């Protein structure tokens, strides 16, 4: 019924259990479960939002890293450490 990968097995297991409980309570409703991980639709607007979100994240990251290296060098200068 399901492959050994947990990504596919859990939705199938939930489908079997939920439909079994529904049958026990004499219900005519049924569950259908899909195991797709992500929405596969092609949307240029979604791609634009993702691009600008990642771009903003990288800008913040790039702005925060140089002071980290500078503070390390200033601390080395204060304690007068040298590399031999």
C-alpha positions, 0 to 999 in steps of 0.5 A: 500500500505504501512505499518504505519512504515516510513521506508517502507512507504517513498520508496513506496510513492516515487515509486508511485509518480515517476511512476505517473509523468512518466505516465503523460509525456507518458514515458514507463520507470518505477521505482522500489524501494526496502526498504532494509536498509542494504546490506545483502551479506555475505562478509568476507572482509567487516566483516574484514574492519568493525571489524578493523574499530571498533577496531581502534575506541575503541583503540582511545577511550580507549587511550583518557579516562584515561587522562580525569579522571587524569586531573579531579583528578589533578584539584581537588588536585590543588584546595585542594577539599576533599570529606566528 
